[in-house]
Amino acid sequence: MYVKNDNDAAKNASQPRRAAGVPGKSGRAGGHREGHVVDRIGWLRAAVLGANDGIVSTASLILGVAAAGSRTADIAIAGTAGLVAGAMSMAAGEYVSVSAQADTENAEIARERGELAADPAGELAELAAIYVARGVDEPTALVVATQLMARDALGAHARDELDLSVGARARPVQAAFASAASFMVGAAMPLLAVFALPVTLLIPGVAVASLLFLAILGAMGSWAGKAGLWTGTLRVTFWGAFAMAATALIGHLIGTTV
């Protein structure tokens, strides 16, 4: 019969133990995997904004022109012009605004690079103070700051002092293309309804179809961002309905007076 002796116990104690229910190494320590989506923020915001603006602005334009008593051909021309002009405007506006954000970020990083070169000890103390303010004791904070700065001083300060992460950095070209493409897709939906519906059903048909598209867009945006499904869906649909109703009312009032 085998009897476990002290040498066996010491040998077993020296081996790393695997926690119950925790898998071994699989690319991360302890096999722990998380599904964060912070790296999607830039393009997701631009895509949702573009598609939402495309649906709302084009549908509102179509309903406003239709409520004024215009012909189907005039409504289609107005909707097409709105699609092209809106897509170009979204791309240009997004590129300019995100470029300004990128310029600010680059200027901050350049300033931080100069401060690291001029006063590394002061920057080390500043980084350690940030960790202390977050609840880390001073000795540990100093050790962590020293190790992080030894590996990537600028990256550590950009992340923890300037709150600039790689996944959330501004990308003007990506944002411009995402906004323009998503606007065109969104705008095409109510515009296609103009060609598919008879004149008698044009106004209610475009309104209902646009609200349905907005609800789908809100749900897709919430799903992609892993946020509350109903909150995003209702928010997008409500403001879209409000914009279309206001534009249709104005178009009707102008159509009856001109």
C-alpha positions as CSV (number, residue, x, y, z in Angstrom):
1,M,0.0,0.0,0.0
2,Y,1.3,3.5,-0.9
3,V,1.6,5.9,1.9
4,K,2.1,9.6,1.1
5,N,5.1,10.9,2.9
6,D,6.3,14.4,3.7
7,N,8.3,14.6,0.5
8,D,5.1,14.0,-1.5
9,A,3.3,16.7,0.4
10,A,6.1,19.1,-0.2
11,K,6.2,18.3,-3.9
12,N,2.4,18.8,-4.2
13,A,2.6,22.0,-2.3
14,S,5.2,23.4,-4.7
15,Q,3.0,22.8,-7.7
16,P,0.7,25.7,-8.8
17,R,-2.9,25.0,-8.0
18,R,-5.7,25.7,-10.4
19,A,-8.8,27.3,-8.9
20,A,-11.9,25.2,-9.2
21,G,-14.0,26.1,-12.2
22,V,-11.2,28.3,-13.7
23,P,-9.7,27.0,-16.9
24,G,-6.0,27.1,-17.6
25,K,-4.1,29.5,-19.8
26,S,-6.0,30.4,-22.9
27,G,-4.5,33.7,-24.0
28,R,-5.3,35.4,-20.7
29,A,-4.3,34.8,-17.1
30,G,-6.6,32.2,-15.7
31,G,-8.5,32.0,-19.0
32,H,-10.7,35.0,-18.0
33,R,-12.3,36.6,-21.0
34,E,-14.3,39.8,-21.1
35,G,-16.5,41.2,-23.9
36,H,-15.9,44.9,-23.6
37,V,-16.8,47.0,-26.7
38,V,-14.9,50.2,-25.9
39,D,-12.9,49.8,-29.2
40,R,-16.2,50.2,-31.1
41,I,-17.1,53.5,-29.7
42,G,-15.6,55.7,-32.5
43,W,-17.1,53.9,-35.5
44,L,-20.3,52.9,-33.7
45,R,-21.2,56.5,-32.8
46,A,-20.5,57.7,-36.3
47,A,-22.5,54.9,-37.9
48,V,-25.5,55.2,-35.7
49,L,-25.5,59.0,-36.0
50,G,-25.2,58.8,-39.8
51,A,-28.0,56.2,-40.2
52,N,-30.3,58.0,-37.8
53,D,-29.8,61.3,-39.5
54,G,-30.3,59.8,-42.9
55,I,-33.6,58.3,-42.0
56,V,-34.9,61.2,-40.0
57,S,-33.8,64.0,-42.3
58,T,-34.8,62.3,-45.6
59,A,-38.1,61.1,-44.2
60,S,-38.9,64.5,-42.8
61,L,-38.0,66.2,-46.1
62,I,-40.2,63.7,-48.0
63,L,-43.1,64.1,-45.6
64,G,-42.7,67.9,-45.6
65,V,-42.8,68.1,-49.4
66,A,-45.6,65.6,-49.7
67,A,-47.7,67.4,-47.1
68,A,-47.4,70.6,-49.2
69,G,-49.2,68.8,-52.0
70,S,-46.2,68.2,-54.4
71,R,-46.1,65.6,-57.1
72,T,-44.4,62.2,-56.7
73,A,-41.7,63.2,-59.1
74,D,-40.9,66.4,-57.1
75,I,-40.9,64.4,-53.9
76,A,-38.5,61.9,-55.3
77,I,-36.2,64.6,-56.6
78,A,-36.2,66.4,-53.2
79,G,-35.5,63.1,-51.4
80,T,-32.6,62.2,-53.7
81,A,-31.1,65.7,-53.4
82,G,-31.4,65.3,-49.6
83,L,-29.7,62.0,-49.7
84,V,-26.7,63.2,-51.6
85,A,-26.3,66.5,-49.9
86,G,-26.8,65.0,-46.5
87,A,-24.1,62.3,-47.1
88,M,-21.6,64.9,-48.2
89,S,-22.4,67.1,-45.3
90,M,-22.1,64.3,-42.8
91,A,-18.8,63.2,-44.2
92,A,-17.3,66.7,-44.2
93,G,-18.7,67.6,-40.8
94,E,-17.6,64.4,-39.2
95,Y,-14.1,64.7,-40.7
96,V,-13.7,68.3,-39.6
97,S,-15.0,67.7,-36.0
98,V,-13.1,64.5,-35.4
99,S,-9.9,66.0,-37.0
100,A,-10.2,68.9,-34.4
101,Q,-10.4,66.3,-31.7
102,A,-7.4,64.4,-33.1
103,D,-5.4,67.6,-33.2
104,T,-6.2,68.3,-29.6
105,E,-5.2,64.7,-28.6
106,N,-1.9,64.9,-30.5
107,A,-1.1,68.3,-29.0
108,E,-1.7,66.9,-25.5
109,I,0.5,63.9,-26.2
110,A,3.3,66.1,-27.6
111,R,3.1,68.3,-24.5
112,E,3.2,65.2,-22.3
113,R,6.2,63.9,-24.2
114,G,8.1,67.2,-23.6
115,E,7.2,67.1,-19.9
116,L,8.5,63.6,-19.6
117,A,11.8,64.6,-21.2
118,A,12.2,67.7,-19.1
119,D,11.1,66.3,-15.7
120,P,10.9,62.5,-15.5
121,A,11.0,62.5,-11.7
122,G,8.1,64.9,-11.4
123,E,6.1,63.0,-13.9
124,L,6.8,59.8,-12.0
125,A,5.5,61.5,-8.8
126,E,2.5,62.8,-10.7
127,L,1.6,59.3,-12.0
128,A,2.0,57.8,-8.6
129,A,-0.3,60.5,-7.1
130,I,-3.0,59.5,-9.6
131,Y,-2.9,56.0,-8.4
132,V,-3.0,57.1,-4.7
133,A,-6.1,59.2,-5.5
134,R,-7.7,56.0,-6.8
135,G,-7.1,54.2,-3.6
136,V,-3.7,52.6,-3.9
137,D,-1.3,53.0,-1.0
138,E,1.7,55.2,-1.7
139,P,4.5,52.6,-1.7
140,T,2.5,50.4,-4.1
141,A,1.5,53.3,-6.3
142,L,5.2,54.4,-6.6
143,V,6.2,50.8,-7.6
144,V,3.4,50.6,-10.2
145,A,4.2,54.0,-11.6
146,T,7.9,53.1,-11.9
147,Q,7.2,49.8,-13.6
148,L,4.7,51.3,-16.1
149,M,7.0,54.2,-17.0
150,A,9.9,51.9,-17.5
151,R,7.9,50.0,-20.0
152,D,6.0,52.8,-21.7
153,A,6.1,56.2,-20.0
154,L,4.2,58.1,-22.6
155,G,1.5,55.4,-22.9
156,A,1.0,55.3,-19.1
157,H,0.6,59.1,-18.9
158,A,-1.7,59.2,-21.9
159,R,-3.9,56.6,-20.5
160,D,-4.0,57.5,-16.8
161,E,-3.3,61.3,-16.8
162,L,-4.9,62.4,-20.1
163,D,-7.6,59.6,-20.3
164,L,-6.6,58.8,-23.9
165,S,-6.9,55.1,-24.7
166,V,-5.9,53.5,-28.0
167,G,-9.4,52.1,-28.8
168,A,-11.1,55.5,-28.2
169,R,-8.6,57.7,-30.1
170,A,-10.1,59.9,-32.8
171,R,-10.0,58.6,-36.4
172,P,-11.2,61.3,-38.8
173,V,-11.2,59.3,-42.0
174,Q,-12.9,56.3,-40.5
175,A,-15.5,58.5,-38.9
176,A,-16.1,60.4,-42.2
177,F,-16.6,57.3,-44.3
178,A,-18.8,55.6,-41.6
179,S,-21.0,58.6,-41.3
180,A,-21.4,59.1,-45.1
181,A,-22.1,55.4,-45.8
182,S,-24.5,55.0,-42.9
183,F,-26.3,58.2,-43.9
184,M,-26.8,57.0,-47.4
185,V,-28.1,53.6,-46.2
186,G,-30.5,55.3,-43.8
187,A,-31.7,57.9,-46.3
188,A,-32.3,55.2,-49.0
189,M,-34.9,53.5,-46.9
190,P,-37.6,56.2,-46.9
191,L,-36.7,57.2,-50.4
192,L,-37.3,53.7,-51.7
193,A,-40.8,53.9,-50.1
194,V,-41.6,56.8,-52.3
195,F,-41.1,54.7,-55.4
196,A,-42.8,51.6,-53.9
197,L,-46.0,53.3,-52.5
198,P,-49.0,54.8,-54.3
199,V,-49.6,58.5,-53.9
200,T,-52.6,57.9,-51.6
201,L,-50.4,56.0,-49.1
202,L,-47.2,58.0,-49.5
203,I,-47.4,60.0,-46.3
204,P,-48.6,57.3,-43.9
205,G,-46.4,54.7,-45.6
206,V,-43.2,56.7,-45.4
207,A,-43.9,57.6,-41.8
208,V,-44.6,54.0,-40.7
209,A,-41.7,52.6,-42.7
210,S,-39.3,55.2,-41.3
211,L,-40.4,54.6,-37.8
212,L,-39.8,50.9,-38.3
213,F,-36.4,51.5,-39.7
214,L,-35.5,53.8,-36.8
215,A,-36.7,51.1,-34.3
216,I,-34.5,48.5,-36.0
217,L,-31.6,51.0,-36.0
218,G,-32.0,51.7,-32.3
219,A,-32.1,48.0,-31.5
220,M,-29.0,47.3,-33.6
221,G,-27.1,50.1,-32.1
222,S,-27.9,49.0,-28.6
223,W,-27.0,45.4,-29.4
224,A,-23.7,46.4,-30.9
225,G,-22.9,48.5,-27.9
226,K,-24.2,45.9,-25.5
227,A,-26.5,48.5,-23.9
228,G,-30.2,48.4,-23.0
229,L,-32.2,47.3,-26.0
230,W,-35.5,49.1,-25.3
231,T,-33.9,52.3,-24.1
232,G,-32.0,52.8,-27.4
233,T,-35.0,51.7,-29.5
234,L,-37.5,54.0,-27.9
235,R,-35.1,57.0,-27.8
236,V,-34.4,56.8,-31.5
237,T,-38.0,56.2,-32.5
238,F,-39.4,59.0,-30.3
239,W,-37.2,61.7,-31.6
240,G,-37.6,60.5,-35.2
241,A,-41.4,60.6,-34.9
242,F,-41.2,64.1,-33.4
243,A,-39.0,65.4,-36.2
244,M,-41.2,63.9,-39.0
245,A,-44.4,65.2,-37.4
246,A,-43.0,68.8,-37.0
247,T,-41.7,68.9,-40.6
248,A,-44.9,67.5,-42.1
249,L,-46.9,70.1,-40.1
250,I,-44.8,72.9,-41.4
251,G,-45.0,71.6,-45.0
252,H,-48.8,71.4,-44.7
253,L,-49.1,74.9,-43.4
254,I,-46.8,76.3,-46.2
255,G,-48.6,74.3,-48.8
256,T,-52.0,75.7,-47.9
257,T,-50.8,79.3,-47.8
258,V,-48.6,79.4,-50.9
